[in-house]
Amino acid sequence: MYRQDINILKRDYMNLPEEIYFFDTTLRDGEQTPGVALTVDEKIQIAQKLDDLGVDKIEAGFPASSRGEFKAVKKIKSLDLDATTVGLARCVKSDIDSALDTDIDYIHIFIGTSPLHRDYKLKMSKETVISTAVEAVEYAKDHGLCVEFSAEDATRTEAEFLFSFYDELVDAGIDFINVPDTVGILTPVMTRELMSYMKYKYNTPISVHFHNDFGLATANTLTAIECGACQAHVTVNGMGERTGNSSLEEIVVALHAAYQIDLNIDTSQLYSLSDFVGRLTGVKMPVNKPIVGDNAFAHESGIHVHGILKNSATYEPISPELVGHSRKIILGKHTGANALKSKLEEYHIDLNDNQFDKVFSQIKELGDKGKCVTDDDLKAIALTELSSARETPIKLKGLGLLCGNIVSPTATVKLEIDGVEKETSETGVGPIDASLNAIRHLIKDTMHIELEEYNLEAINGGTDALADVFVISSDKEGNKSTGRAIDDDVVMASILAVLDSINKLLLIKRSSEELSIKLKQSQEI
């Protein structure tokens, strides 16, 4: 019912165009992202992926700006893509000639129109700005080019002059009016007022090029489309000058899902395209980036995960498959039992109730310490619990460490052995060695053990990674047992792993003694 109400409002109060075009400027404005420089081959690879996605126009570069830019535009044009290849030019004859030499048939021309641009950058009067722009358009049209024209800094241009400017260019024959919000100052309300008037005033198709300085580029672009603009300038990952441009993936998915508009875009390629461009440019997306961020379809809260497992639509506006992404269930302090059970089932790990409770408790404890438990962490924790001794006659009750360059590393260990607590302190070459020496001393009356193998591994990268310790211990009878433990402290993980192996050896020893007694009794009978 709610969705139907939205649809009614959409048709009654919006002036949506019959068709929407995507003008991708990743290779031009996107490359102007500070610190980004693409080679010709990299531009070609991105252009091919954009074409596969289904964008209508690809602004391949600024041919007059450098030899590399010229080569890139010319090469992309020669690929015979379905998308139209576009070159950028100033209102300068040589710029237009450079674009013509690349064999493109669509050109994007611009000139600054705001007082700031006229007075400080161009040092031109209003009349000169108009005449310069008209001459450039006429020259491009005379050479058979389709022309899109941008009044740079349009949103800070006096309204009367802006419309006079566009009037002259429409009369000169431009094919697309482009409205740039060059420094991203628009709000949706301002956008609606401007675009509604432009749509009323001009029959020429209207395009918009909005920047994201106030974080409103996507909202403003969608508002412009609601008012009749039929083309959106976008970039992959919202790349561009300063804080970037309207995001291709955000605009596409919003139109598809929120507005329910059929687009000629293969949305399933959006995530892979984002990842590809991010890797090439070195610009990594924030985890909370809409649509393509690592957390776009990640869930931790027990309430949310429970809903997701029942029906993903409870806490997801779209399915991750729509954009080629994947869902992630994150484990941490907010994790519920349903999320953990789902994860264990995914990895075919079968725990009994007691084992499950221990794993669940450990994940909560790690979460309370500010840690996020990865899938690899979970598998290690669960498998450790599966392999741990079922009975623990020896338990760790306390640990104290003293380390430094003044005294030898010293460990004070308190163990409970068959219900009796014992405590001692020992030194060693390091805190782990000292701790193991203390354990050996405490259990000497119970059994003698040798540590035959010790392996330490960080499950994931980072200084706060969980330590995974695996050991093999043996007793004087030649019995061997493994021990494994996971902890965020390497010393504690080491102690728990050794105690795990000792408890297994002790159970083996006692089982053997019980068997010997039973055999002796049967022989006496």
C-alpha positions in Angstrom: 0.0 0.0 0.0 2.8 2.4 0.9 4.6 1.6 -2.3 1.5 2.3 -4.3 1.0 5.6 -2.6 4.5 6.6 -3.6 3.9 5.7 -7.2 0.7 7.9 -7.3 2.7 10.8 -5.9 5.5 10.3 -8.4 3.2 10.5 -11.4 1.2 13.4 -10.1 3.9 15.7 -8.9 6.9 14.9 -11.1 7.8 15.8 -14.7 10.0 12.8 -15.4 11.5 12.6 -18.9 10.5 9.9 -21.3 14.1 8.6 -21.4 17.1 9.2 -19.2 20.7 9.3 -20.5 23.9 8.7 -18.6 26.8 10.9 -19.5 29.8 9.4 -17.7 32.7 11.7 -17.0 34.9 9.3 -15.0 37.7 9.6 -17.5 37.6 13.4 -17.6 36.2 15.0 -14.4 36.8 11.8 -12.4 40.4 11.8 -13.3 40.6 15.3 -11.9 40.4 13.7 -8.4 43.5 14.9 -6.6 46.2 12.3 -6.9 44.7 10.4 -9.8 46.3 10.0 -13.2 45.2 7.3 -15.6 47.3 5.9 -18.5 45.8 5.6 -22.0 45.5 1.8 -21.5 43.7 2.3 -18.1 41.3 4.7 -19.7 40.6 2.2 -22.5 39.8 -0.5 -19.9 37.5 1.7 -18.0 35.8 2.9 -21.2 35.1 -0.7 -22.3 33.6 -1.5 -18.9 31.4 1.6 -19.0 30.2 0.6 -22.4 29.4 -3.0 -21.2 27.5 -1.4 -18.3 25.3 0.5 -20.8 26.1 4.2 -20.3 25.1 6.4 -23.2 28.0 8.8 -23.4 31.6 8.5 -22.2 33.6 11.8 -21.8 37.0 10.3 -22.7 39.1 13.4 -21.9 40.2 16.9 -22.9 42.0 16.4 -26.2 43.7 19.8 -26.3 45.2 19.5 -22.8 47.9 17.0 -23.5 49.2 14.5 -26.0 48.1 11.6 -23.8 44.6 13.0 -23.5 44.4 13.4 -27.3 45.6 9.8 -27.8 43.1 8.4 -25.2 40.1 10.1 -26.8 41.1 9.1 -30.3 41.8 5.5 -29.2 38.5 5.1 -27.3 36.6 6.6 -30.3 38.3 4.0 -32.6 36.9 1.1 -30.4 33.5 1.4 -32.0 31.7 1.3 -28.7 27.9 1.5 -28.4 28.4 4.5 -26.1 29.1 7.9 -27.8 32.6 9.1 -27.2 32.8 12.7 -26.0 35.7 15.2 -25.9 35.9 18.4 -23.8 36.8 21.8 -25.2 37.0 25.4 -24.2 35.5 28.1 -26.5 38.8 28.1 -28.4 39.1 27.1 -32.0 42.3 25.1 -31.4 40.5 23.1 -28.7 37.7 22.2 -31.1 40.2 21.4 -33.8 42.0 19.0 -31.5 38.6 17.3 -30.7 37.9 17.0 -34.4 41.2 15.4 -35.0 40.2 12.5 -32.7 37.3 11.7 -35.0 34.7 12.2 -32.4 31.3 13.5 -33.4 30.1 14.8 -30.0 31.8 17.7 -28.2 31.3 19.2 -24.7 32.1 22.9 -24.8 32.2 25.2 -21.7 32.9 28.7 -20.6 32.5 30.4 -17.2 29.5 32.6 -16.8 29.4 33.7 -13.1 30.8 37.1 -12.0 33.7 35.3 -10.4 34.7 33.5 -13.6 34.0 36.5 -15.9 35.9 39.0 -13.8 38.8 37.0 -12.3 39.4 34.1 -14.6 38.3 35.2 -18.1 38.4 39.0 -17.6 35.5 39.2 -20.1 32.3 41.2 -20.2 28.9 39.5 -20.4 28.7 40.4 -24.1 32.1 38.9 -24.8 31.3 35.7 -23.0 28.1 35.3 -25.0 29.7 36.1 -28.4 32.7 33.8 -27.6 30.4 30.9 -26.8 28.2 31.4 -29.8 31.2 31.5 -32.2 32.5 28.3 -30.7 29.1 26.6 -31.1 28.8 27.8 -34.7 32.3 26.6 -35.5 31.6 23.1 -34.0 28.2 22.8 -35.7 29.7 23.9 -39.0 32.1 20.9 -38.7 29.3 18.4 -38.1 29.6 18.0 -34.3 26.8 17.4 -31.9 27.3 20.1 -29.2 26.6 20.0 -25.5 27.3 23.3 -23.8 28.1 24.1 -20.2 27.7 27.4 -18.5 30.5 26.8 -16.0 29.5 27.9 -12.5 25.9 28.3 -13.7 24.4 28.1 -10.2 26.4 31.3 -9.1 25.5 33.2 -12.3 22.9 36.0 -12.2 19.6 34.4 -13.3 18.8 37.0 -15.9 22.3 36.7 -17.6 22.2 32.9 -17.3 19.0 32.6 -19.2 20.1 35.2 -21.8 23.2 33.2 -22.3 21.3 29.9 -22.9 18.8 31.7 -25.2 21.7 32.7 -27.5 23.2 29.2 -27.5 19.9 27.5 -28.2 19.5 29.9 -31.2 23.0 28.9 -32.2 21.9 25.3 -32.4 23.3 23.5 -29.4 21.9 19.9 -28.9 22.1 19.7 -25.1 22.0 22.4 -22.5 24.2 21.4 -19.6 23.8 23.1 -16.2 26.9 22.7 -14.0 26.7 23.2 -10.2 30.5 23.7 -10.3 31.1 24.1 -6.6 28.1 22.1 -5.3 26.1 24.9 -3.7 22.6 23.8 -4.7 20.0 22.2 -2.4 17.1 20.1 -3.7 14.7 23.0 -3.2 16.9 25.4 -5.2 17.4 22.7 -7.9 13.7 22.2 -8.3 13.1 25.9 -8.8 15.9 26.3 -11.3 15.2 23.1 -13.3 11.5 23.6 -13.4 11.9 27.0 -14.9 14.5 25.8 -17.5 12.3 22.9 -18.5 9.4 25.3 -19.0 11.6 27.8 -20.9 13.5 25.4 -23.3 12.6 22.6 -25.6 16.3 21.7 -26.0 17.2 18.6 -23.9 18.6 19.5 -20.5 21.6 17.9 -18.8 23.0 18.4 -15.3 26.5 18.2 -13.9 26.4 18.5 -10.1 29.3 18.4 -7.6 29.2 17.0 -4.2 30.7 19.7 -1.9 27.7 19.7 0.4 27.0 16.0 0.0 23.9 16.7 -2.1 25.0 15.8 -5.7 22.9 12.7 -5.8 19.8 14.3 -4.3 20.1 17.3 -6.6 20.6 15.2 -9.7 17.5 13.1 -8.9 15.5 16.3 -8.2 16.6 17.7 -11.6 15.4 14.5 -13.3 12.1 14.8 -11.5 11.8 18.2 -13.1 12.5 17.0 -16.6 16.3 17.0 -17.0 16.9 14.0 -19.2 20.7 13.5 -18.8 22.9 13.1 -15.7 26.6 13.7 -15.7 28.0 11.0 -13.4 31.3 9.4 -12.3 32.1 5.9 -11.0 32.3 6.1 -7.2 31.4 9.8 -7.4 35.0 10.7 -8.2 36.0 14.2 -9.3 37.3 17.5 -8.2 37.4 18.1 -4.5 34.6 16.0 -3.0 33.6 14.6 -6.4 30.5 14.4 -8.7 27.2 12.7 -8.8 27.8 9.0 -8.2 26.9 6.7 -11.2 25.9 3.8 -9.0 23.8 5.9 -6.6 21.9 7.6 -9.4 21.3 4.4 -11.4 20.1 2.3 -8.4 17.9 5.2 -7.0 16.2 5.5 -10.4 15.8 1.8 -10.8 14.6 0.9 -7.3 13.1 4.1 -5.7 11.6 5.5 -8.9 11.0 2.2 -10.6 12.3 3.5 -13.9 13.5 1.0 -16.6 17.1 1.8 -17.5 19.3 0.3 -20.2 22.0 -0.3 -17.5 23.3 -3.7 -16.4 23.1 -3.0 -12.7 24.8 -6.3 -11.8 28.1 -4.9 -13.0 28.1 -1.8 -10.7 30.0 -3.4 -7.8 32.7 -4.9 -10.0 33.1 -1.7 -12.0 33.4 0.3 -8.7 36.0 -2.1 -7.4 38.0 -2.0 -10.7 38.1 1.8 -10.9 39.0 2.0 -7.2 41.9 -0.4 -7.7 43.2 1.4 -10.8 43.0 4.9 -9.3 44.0 3.9 -5.7 40.9 5.7 -4.4 39.3 3.2 -1.9 35.7 3.7 -1.1 34.5 4.2 2.5 33.0 1.1 3.9 29.6 3.0 4.3 29.6 4.2 0.6 26.0 3.5 -0.6 25.6 0.6 -3.1 29.2 -0.4 -3.4 30.8 0.1 0.0 31.9 -3.0 2.0 29.1 -2.4 4.5 26.4 -1.7 2.0 24.9 -5.2 2.7 26.6 -6.0 6.0 24.6 -6.8 9.1 25.6 -7.3 12.7 22.7 -6.4 15.0 21.0 -9.5 16.2 17.5 -8.0 15.5 18.5 -7.1 11.9 20.2 -10.4 11.2 17.2 -12.3 12.5 15.0 -10.3 10.0 17.4 -10.7 7.1 17.5 -14.5 7.6 13.7 -14.6 7.5 13.3 -12.2 4.6 16.2 -10.0 3.3 13.8 -7.2 2.4 13.3 -6.5 6.1 16.5 -4.6 6.3 17.7 -4.2 2.7 16.1 -1.8 0.2 17.5 -3.9 -2.7 19.2 -7.2 -3.0 23.0 -7.3 -3.2 22.7 -9.4 -6.3 21.1 -6.5 -8.1 24.4 -4.6 -8.2 26.7 -7.6 -8.1 27.5 -7.2 -4.4 27.2 -9.8 -1.7 25.6 -9.9 1.8 27.8 -10.2 4.9 26.8 -11.2 8.4 29.2 -9.5 10.7 29.9 -11.0 14.1 30.5 -8.8 17.1 29.0 -7.6 20.4 25.6 -7.0 18.7 25.5 -10.5 17.2 22.5 -12.6 18.0 22.3 -16.4 18.2 20.6 -16.7 14.8 23.4 -15.0 13.0 26.0 -17.3 14.6 23.9 -20.4 13.8 23.6 -19.2 10.2 27.3 -18.7 9.9 28.2 -22.1 11.4 25.7 -23.7 9.0 27.3 -21.9 6.1 30.7 -23.4 7.0 29.2 -26.8 7.9 30.4 -26.7 11.5 28.2 -28.7 13.8 28.5 -27.7 17.5 26.6 -29.1 20.4 24.7 -26.7 22.7 27.6 -26.4 25.2 30.1 -25.8 22.4 27.8 -23.3 20.8 27.4 -21.4 24.0 31.2 -21.1 24.5 31.8 -19.9 21.0 28.9 -17.4 21.3 30.3 -16.1 24.6 33.8 -15.7 23.1 32.5 -13.7 20.2 30.5 -11.4 22.6 33.7 -10.9 24.7 35.7 -10.0 21.7 33.0 -7.6 20.6 33.0 -5.9 24.0 36.7 -5.3 23.5 36.0 -3.4 20.3 36.9 -6.2 17.9 34.9 -7.3 14.8 35.0 -11.1 14.3 35.8 -12.0 10.8 34.7 -15.2 9.1 38.2 -16.6 9.4 38.2 -15.7 13.1 34.8 -17.5 13.6 36.0 -20.7 11.8 39.2 -20.8 14.0 37.2 -20.2 17.2 34.6 -22.9 16.3 37.2 -25.5 15.2 39.2 -24.8 18.3 36.2 -25.5 20.4 35.5 -28.7 18.5 39.0 -30.0 19.1 39.3 -28.9 22.7 39.4 -31.4 25.5 35.9 -32.4 26.7 37.0 -32.6 30.3 39.4 -30.1 31.9 40.9 -31.4 35.2 43.4 -28.6 34.9 42.1 -25.1 34.7 43.8 -21.7 34.5 42.6 -19.5 37.4 45.0 -16.6 37.2 48.0 -15.2 35.4 50.4 -12.3 36.2 53.4 -11.2 34.1 56.4 -9.1 34.8 58.6 -8.1 31.9 61.3 -5.5 31.3 65.0 -4.9 30.8 65.6 -4.8 34.6 64.3 -8.2 35.6 64.0 -11.5 33.7 60.5 -12.1 32.3 58.5 -13.6 35.2 55.1 -15.4 35.1 52.9 -16.1 38.1 50.4 -18.8 37.2 47.5 -20.1 39.3 46.0 -23.5 38.3 43.2 -25.6 39.6 44.2 -29.2 39.4 41.4 -31.7 40.2 39.7 -29.0 42.4 42.9 -27.9 44.2 44.4 -24.5 43.5 48.1 -24.2 43.2 50.2 -21.1 42.4 53.9 -20.5 41.5 56.2 -18.0 39.7 58.9 -18.9 37.2 61.2 -17.0 34.9 62.0 -17.6 31.2 63.5 -16.1 28.1 60.1 -14.4 27.5 56.6 -14.2 29.0 55.4 -17.3 27.1 58.4 -19.4 28.1 58.1 -18.2 31.7 54.4 -19.1 31.8 55.1 -22.6 30.4 57.9 -23.1 33.0 55.4 -22.2 35.7 52.8 -24.7 34.4 55.4 -27.5 34.2 56.3 -26.8 37.9 52.7 -26.9 39.0 51.8 -30.2 37.3 55.0 -32.0 38.0 53.3 -34.2 40.6 50.5 -35.0 38.1 52.5 -35.6 34.9 55.6 -34.6 33.0 55.2 -33.0 29.6 57.4 -31.9 26.8 56.4 -29.2 24.2 57.3 -30.8 20.9 55.8 -28.2 18.5 54.6 -24.6 18.9 53.0 -22.7 16.1 51.7 -19.1 16.3 49.6 -17.5 13.5 47.8 -14.2 13.3 44.4 -15.0 11.7 44.1 -11.7 10.0 46.4 -8.7 9.5 46.8 -5.9 12.0 48.3 -5.5 15.4 45.0 -6.5 17.0 44.6 -9.7 15.1 43.5 -12.8 17.0 46.4 -15.1 17.8 45.9 -18.8 16.8 48.3 -21.1 18.7 48.7 -24.7 17.9 50.9 -27.0 20.0 51.9 -30.7 20.2 52.8 -32.0 23.7 54.0 -35.4 24.8 54.3 -37.3 28.1 57.0 -39.7 29.3 55.0 -42.7 28.1 55.2 -41.3 24.6 51.6 -40.2 24.2 51.1 -37.1 22.1 48.2 -34.7 21.9 47.5 -31.4 20.1 46.2 -28.3 21.7 44.8 -25.2 20.1 43.5 -21.8 21.4 42.4 -18.5 20.0 42.8 -15.2 21.9 43.5 -11.6 21.3 46.5 -11.9 23.6 49.3 -14.1 22.3 50.5 -15.2 25.8 47.0 -16.2 26.9 46.4 -18.1 23.6 49.7 -19.9 24.2 48.9 -20.9 27.8 45.4 -22.1 26.9 46.7 -24.1 23.9 49.3 -25.9 26.1 46.7 -26.5 28.9 44.3 -28.0 26.2 47.0 -30.4 25.1 47.9 -31.3 28.8 44.3 -32.0 29.6 44.0 -34.4 26.7 47.2 -36.2 27.7 45.9 -36.4 31.3 42.7 -37.9 30.1 44.6 -40.4 27.9 46.8 -41.3 31.0 43.8 -41.8 33.3 41.8 -43.8 30.7 44.8 -46.0 30.3 45.1 -46.5 34.1 41.4 -47.3 34.4 41.8 -49.8 31.6 44.7 -51.4 33.3 42.8 -51.7 36.6 39.8 -53.3 34.8 42.1 -55.8 33.1 43.8 -56.7 36.3 40.5 -57.2 38.1 39.2 -59.4 35.3 42.3 -61.5 35.5 41.9 -62.0 39.2 38.4 -63.1 38.8 
